[in-house]
Amino acid sequence: MIVRKNLDPRIVVRVAWKRVAMLTLTAVVVVLGYHYYGNKDLAIDSLPASILGVALAILIGFRINSAYERWWEARRLWGAVVNDSRSVARQALTFITLRHAKDADDQGVADERKQFIYRQIAFVHAMKNHLRKLDPFEEIRPFLSEGEFAFARQQQHVPVAILNLHAKHLEILLEKGLIEDFRHMQIDIRLSALTDSLGGCERIKNTVFPRQYSFYTTMFVTLYSFLLPFILVGVSGWYTVPFTIVIGFIFFALDSIARGVENPFENTFNDTPMSSICRTIEINLKQMVGETELPAPVQPVNCFLY
């Protein structure tokens, strides 16, 4: 995610410079043909072109809004993961008690709470790497017991496996008398909410943005941009070249913005900042169990927060 207040134009130039260079060459050739070789047929009536430009602007606006909706939904889902993770940790700290336990002590209860909360940290890291299609095991190893880690390595869907470990742990706690039925149910509701958030993110990840929106919008933007020199040459003279570059760049930039935000889990600078969110959850949950040696928050790199 870009966190800089003033967007560096070089970010868009890096993506659109090839098309802008081709557009500049086309504009120069058209101007030379019109003014030096006297080919007046190169000029196009501006009225139909103006109508086409308005229609194209509406289409681009619709595409950008649709792409942003996907990005914003992804961010809302991760906001829910943050809230549910904190709630799970709080419930683990207050619901797991010695009240009805027969064979347990304070240290045993503290260990059970810490194990549950650490497993939740492992879940968010596993979810992040699952969405980015990266190996999660190096990050989750410190937060799982050896048995849990071995179990997770055998599973194809690691985040779901960790949620299943949560559920099994709750059953064990219920059998030991360290948690009551009602409190068990309340934590399980939070686990279901985490499952819903995971499923929502997977829906965005696995549902391709409609190709007809992206393909045809990009095609129409390119076509209209390369028509600009023919539209402007009859009235703008040599100013056709800079006008074409500026207008074409604007259209190319808008098209690039839409393509950049339509897929929020691709580990690019337009991504949902999942690494930062996971680190925030890790810090919050470790503080809740009383730890003082905490990792530093993720900092932006070249104005990009990952």
C-alpha positions as CSV (number, residue, x, y, z in Angstrom):
1,M,0.0,0.0,0.0
2,I,1.3,3.5,-0.9
3,V,1.5,5.6,2.2
4,R,3.0,8.7,0.8
5,K,0.7,11.8,0.8
6,N,2.0,13.0,-2.6
7,L,2.1,10.2,-5.1
8,D,5.4,10.1,-7.0
9,P,4.6,10.3,-10.7
10,R,7.5,8.0,-11.4
11,I,5.4,5.1,-10.1
12,V,3.0,5.5,-12.9
13,V,5.7,6.5,-15.4
14,R,7.4,3.2,-14.7
15,V,4.3,1.3,-15.8
16,A,3.2,3.6,-18.7
17,W,6.4,4.9,-20.2
18,K,6.5,2.4,-23.2
19,R,3.0,3.4,-24.3
20,V,3.7,7.1,-23.8
21,A,6.9,6.7,-25.9
22,M,5.0,5.0,-28.7
23,L,2.3,7.7,-28.5
24,T,4.9,10.5,-28.7
25,L,6.4,8.9,-31.8
26,T,2.9,8.6,-33.4
27,A,2.1,12.3,-32.6
28,V,5.4,13.5,-34.1
29,V,4.8,11.4,-37.3
30,V,1.3,12.8,-37.7
31,V,2.4,16.4,-37.2
32,L,5.2,16.0,-39.8
33,G,2.8,14.4,-42.3
34,Y,0.2,17.1,-41.8
35,H,2.3,20.2,-41.8
36,Y,5.4,19.3,-43.9
37,Y,3.9,16.9,-46.4
38,G,0.6,18.6,-46.6
39,N,-1.5,15.5,-46.0
40,K,-4.7,17.2,-44.7
41,D,-6.6,13.9,-44.6
42,L,-4.7,13.0,-41.4
43,A,-7.0,15.4,-39.4
44,I,-10.2,13.8,-37.9
45,D,-13.4,15.7,-37.0
46,S,-13.2,16.5,-33.3
47,L,-16.9,16.1,-32.5
48,P,-17.2,12.3,-32.7
49,A,-13.9,12.1,-30.9
50,S,-15.2,14.2,-28.1
51,I,-18.3,12.0,-27.7
52,L,-16.0,8.9,-27.6
53,G,-13.8,10.6,-25.0
54,V,-16.7,11.2,-22.7
55,A,-17.9,7.6,-23.0
56,L,-14.4,6.3,-22.4
57,A,-14.1,8.5,-19.2
58,I,-17.3,7.0,-17.9
59,L,-16.0,3.5,-18.6
60,I,-12.7,4.2,-16.9
61,G,-14.4,5.7,-13.9
62,F,-16.6,2.6,-13.6
63,R,-13.6,0.3,-13.8
64,I,-11.7,2.2,-11.2
65,N,-14.6,2.1,-8.8
66,S,-15.1,-1.6,-9.3
67,A,-11.4,-2.3,-8.7
68,Y,-11.3,-0.1,-5.6
69,E,-14.4,-1.9,-4.2
70,R,-12.3,-5.2,-4.3
71,W,-9.4,-3.5,-2.6
72,W,-11.5,-1.9,0.1
73,E,-13.4,-5.1,0.8
74,A,-10.1,-6.8,1.3
75,R,-9.0,-4.2,3.7
76,R,-12.3,-4.4,5.6
77,L,-11.9,-8.2,5.9
78,W,-8.4,-7.8,7.3
79,G,-9.8,-5.2,9.7
80,A,-12.2,-7.8,11.0
81,V,-9.3,-10.3,11.4
82,V,-7.6,-7.7,13.6
83,N,-10.7,-7.2,15.8
84,D,-11.5,-11.0,16.0
85,S,-7.8,-11.8,16.9
86,R,-7.9,-9.3,19.7
87,S,-11.2,-10.7,20.9
88,V,-10.0,-14.3,20.8
89,A,-7.0,-13.4,22.8
90,R,-9.1,-11.4,25.4
91,Q,-11.5,-14.3,25.7
92,A,-8.7,-16.8,26.1
93,L,-7.2,-14.7,28.9
94,T,-10.5,-14.3,30.8
95,F,-12.5,-17.5,29.9
96,I,-9.8,-20.1,30.5
97,T,-9.8,-20.3,34.4
98,L,-9.3,-22.7,37.3
99,R,-12.9,-22.3,38.4
100,H,-14.0,-25.9,37.6
101,A,-10.7,-27.6,37.0
102,K,-9.6,-30.4,39.2
103,D,-6.0,-31.1,38.2
104,A,-4.5,-27.8,37.2
105,D,-2.6,-24.9,38.7
106,D,-2.1,-21.2,37.8
107,Q,1.0,-21.9,35.7
108,G,-0.8,-24.6,33.8
109,V,-3.7,-22.2,33.0
110,A,-1.2,-19.5,32.0
111,D,0.5,-21.9,29.6
112,E,-2.8,-22.9,28.1
113,R,-3.8,-19.3,27.5
114,K,-0.4,-18.5,26.0
115,Q,-0.5,-21.5,23.7
116,F,-4.0,-20.5,22.4
117,I,-2.9,-16.9,21.8
118,Y,0.3,-17.8,20.1
119,R,-1.6,-20.1,17.8
120,Q,-3.8,-17.2,16.8
121,I,-0.6,-15.2,15.9
122,A,0.4,-18.2,13.8
123,F,-3.0,-18.2,12.1
124,V,-2.8,-14.6,10.8
125,H,0.7,-15.1,9.5
126,A,-0.4,-18.3,7.8
127,M,-3.4,-16.5,6.3
128,K,-1.2,-13.8,4.9
129,N,1.2,-16.2,3.2
130,H,-1.7,-18.4,2.0
131,L,-3.2,-15.4,0.1
132,R,0.2,-14.4,-1.3
133,K,1.0,-18.0,-2.2
134,L,4.2,-18.0,-0.1
135,D,5.6,-20.7,2.3
136,P,4.2,-19.9,5.8
137,F,6.2,-22.4,7.8
138,E,9.2,-20.3,8.7
139,E,7.0,-17.6,10.1
140,I,4.6,-19.8,12.1
141,R,7.2,-22.1,13.6
142,P,7.9,-19.9,16.7
143,F,4.2,-19.8,17.6
144,L,3.2,-23.5,17.5
145,S,4.3,-26.5,19.5
146,E,6.3,-29.2,17.8
147,G,3.2,-31.4,17.4
148,E,1.1,-28.6,16.1
149,F,3.8,-27.6,13.6
150,A,4.2,-31.1,12.4
151,F,0.4,-31.4,11.9
152,A,0.3,-28.0,10.0
153,R,3.1,-29.2,7.7
154,Q,1.0,-32.1,6.6
155,Q,-2.0,-29.9,5.6
156,Q,-2.7,-28.3,2.2
157,H,-4.6,-25.4,3.8
158,V,-2.5,-24.3,6.7
159,P,-4.8,-21.5,8.1
160,V,-7.8,-23.9,8.2
161,A,-5.6,-26.5,9.9
162,I,-4.7,-23.9,12.6
163,L,-8.3,-23.1,13.2
164,N,-9.0,-26.8,13.6
165,L,-6.2,-26.9,16.2
166,H,-8.0,-24.1,18.0
167,A,-11.2,-26.1,18.0
168,K,-9.5,-29.2,19.3
169,H,-7.8,-27.2,22.0
170,L,-11.1,-25.9,23.1
171,E,-12.5,-29.4,23.4
172,I,-9.5,-30.4,25.6
173,L,-10.0,-27.4,27.8
174,L,-13.7,-28.2,28.2
175,E,-12.9,-31.7,29.2
176,K,-10.3,-30.5,31.8
177,G,-12.8,-28.1,33.2
178,L,-10.8,-25.0,32.3
179,I,-13.6,-23.5,30.3
180,E,-17.4,-23.6,30.5
181,D,-19.8,-24.5,27.8
182,F,-21.1,-21.0,27.2
183,R,-17.6,-19.5,27.1
184,H,-16.5,-22.3,24.8
185,M,-19.3,-21.3,22.5
186,Q,-18.4,-17.7,22.6
187,I,-14.8,-18.4,21.5
188,D,-16.1,-20.7,18.8
189,I,-18.2,-17.9,17.4
190,R,-15.0,-15.9,17.0
191,L,-13.3,-18.7,15.2
192,S,-16.3,-18.9,12.8
193,A,-15.9,-15.2,12.2
194,L,-12.2,-15.7,11.4
195,T,-13.2,-18.5,9.0
196,D,-15.7,-16.1,7.3
197,S,-12.9,-13.5,6.8
198,L,-10.6,-16.1,5.4
199,G,-13.2,-17.3,3.0
200,G,-14.0,-13.7,2.0
201,C,-10.3,-13.0,1.2
202,E,-10.1,-16.3,-0.8
203,R,-13.2,-15.3,-2.8
204,I,-11.5,-12.0,-3.8
205,K,-8.2,-13.9,-4.5
206,N,-9.8,-16.6,-6.6
207,T,-12.4,-14.6,-8.5
208,V,-10.7,-13.0,-11.4
209,F,-11.7,-9.4,-12.1
210,P,-14.0,-9.5,-15.1
211,R,-11.8,-9.7,-18.2
212,Q,-14.2,-7.8,-20.3
213,Y,-13.8,-4.7,-18.0
214,S,-10.0,-4.8,-17.9
215,F,-9.4,-5.9,-21.5
216,Y,-11.8,-3.7,-23.3
217,T,-11.1,-0.7,-21.2
218,T,-7.3,-1.0,-21.8
219,M,-8.0,-1.5,-25.5
220,F,-10.3,1.5,-25.8
221,V,-7.8,3.7,-23.8
222,T,-5.0,2.7,-26.2
223,L,-7.1,3.2,-29.3
224,Y,-8.4,6.6,-28.2
225,S,-4.9,7.7,-27.1
226,F,-3.4,6.9,-30.5
227,L,-6.3,8.7,-32.2
228,L,-5.5,11.9,-30.3
229,P,-2.8,13.2,-32.7
230,F,-5.2,12.9,-35.6
231,I,-7.9,14.7,-33.6
232,L,-5.6,17.6,-32.5
233,V,-3.4,18.1,-35.5
234,G,-5.8,20.2,-37.4
235,V,-6.3,22.8,-34.7
236,S,-3.2,22.5,-32.4
237,G,-0.3,22.4,-34.8
238,W,3.0,21.4,-33.1
239,Y,1.2,21.7,-29.8
240,T,-0.4,18.4,-30.8
241,V,2.7,16.6,-29.5
242,P,2.6,17.9,-25.9
243,F,-1.2,17.8,-25.7
244,T,-1.2,14.2,-26.9
245,I,1.5,13.2,-24.4
246,V,-0.4,14.9,-21.4
247,I,-3.9,13.6,-22.3
248,G,-2.6,10.1,-23.3
249,F,-0.6,9.9,-20.1
250,I,-3.7,10.8,-18.0
251,F,-5.7,8.0,-19.6
252,F,-2.8,5.5,-19.3
253,A,-2.3,6.4,-15.7
254,L,-6.0,5.9,-14.8
255,D,-6.0,2.6,-16.6
256,S,-2.8,1.6,-14.6
257,I,-4.5,2.6,-11.3
258,A,-7.4,0.3,-12.0
259,R,-5.1,-2.6,-12.9
260,G,-3.0,-2.0,-9.9
261,V,-5.7,-2.2,-7.2
262,E,-8.0,-4.9,-8.7
263,N,-5.9,-7.7,-7.2
264,P,-5.2,-6.8,-3.5
265,F,-3.3,-10.0,-2.6
266,E,-0.4,-10.2,-5.1
267,N,2.4,-9.0,-2.9
268,T,2.9,-5.7,-4.8
269,F,3.0,-2.1,-3.7
270,N,-0.8,-1.8,-4.3
271,D,-1.5,-4.7,-1.9
272,T,-3.5,-4.7,1.3
273,P,-0.6,-4.2,3.8
274,M,-1.0,-7.7,5.3
275,S,2.6,-7.9,6.7
276,S,2.0,-4.7,8.7
277,I,-1.4,-5.8,9.9
278,C,0.0,-9.2,11.0
279,R,2.9,-7.6,12.9
280,T,0.4,-5.3,14.6
281,I,-1.7,-8.3,15.7
282,E,1.5,-10.1,16.9
283,I,2.5,-7.1,19.0
284,N,-1.0,-6.6,20.5
285,L,-1.4,-10.3,21.4
286,K,2.1,-10.7,22.9
287,Q,1.5,-7.6,25.0
288,M,-1.8,-9.2,26.2
289,V,0.1,-12.2,27.6
290,G,2.5,-9.9,29.4
291,E,5.6,-10.0,27.1
292,T,7.9,-7.0,27.0
293,E,10.3,-8.0,24.2
294,L,8.2,-7.1,21.2
295,P,9.0,-6.9,17.5
296,A,9.1,-3.5,15.9
297,P,6.1,-2.5,13.7
298,V,6.6,-2.9,10.0
299,Q,7.9,0.3,8.5
300,P,7.3,1.7,5.0
301,V,10.0,0.9,2.4
302,N,10.3,3.7,-0.2
303,C,6.8,4.9,0.8
304,F,5.3,1.4,0.3
305,L,3.8,-0.4,3.3
306,Y,3.6,-4.2,2.8
